[in-house]
Amino acid sequence: MLFRSKDKSEFKKYTGSENDFQISVANLIRCYTDKFHHSPNEGLMKPQYGSKRKRMGVSAGFPDFIIIHHKFISGIPVPGIVIELKVGYNKPTPEQQAWLNYFNEQGWIAFWTNSMDKVIEILKEYFEK
């Protein structure tokens, strides 16, 4: 079945920098499509800049990648994939999990991972079937 979760121990945690992980995932996505966006919400910033970004529409917890690629899976329309990346033992914040839940409710494939292997598996299965 498409996107069946595996035991998390089957995937190796990414232990490099989050920036390197994001670049690697972006390069992988480009092998399949150019219709994606990375939201650079990470990083520390001055409160004034954070406030400005919020006024401009930046939402706390918005996922790292949104891949817009509509297809039907078992007759069900799927708008695309949303990915939140974590490194090491980090987990999504409550805001990030809320966004992932929202996208899943809207029919997207939305997940978080700390494993490049999982990203490869899901993208390959989504785009090559």
Stockholm file with secondary structure:
# STOCKHOLM 1.0

chainA/1-129         MLFRSKDKSEFKKYTGSENDFQISVANLIRCYTDKFHHSPNEGLMKPQYGSKRKRMGVSAGFPDFIIIHHKFISGIPVPGIVIELKVGYNKPTPEQQAWLNYFNEQGWIAFWTNSMDKVIEILKEYFEK
#=GR chainA/1-129 SS CTTCCCCGGGSCCCCSCHHHHHHHHHHHHHTTCSCEEECCCCSCCCHHHHHHHHHHTCCTTCCSEEEEEEEEETTEEEEEEEEEECCTTCCCCHHHHHHHHHHHHTTCEEEEESCHHHHHHHHHHHHHC
#=GC SS_cons         CTTCCCCGGGSCCCCSCHHHHHHHHHHHHHTTCSCEEECCCCSCCCHHHHHHHHHHTCCTTCCSEEEEEEEEETTEEEEEEEEEECCTTCCCCHHHHHHHHHHHHTTCEEEEESCHHHHHHHHHHHHHC
//
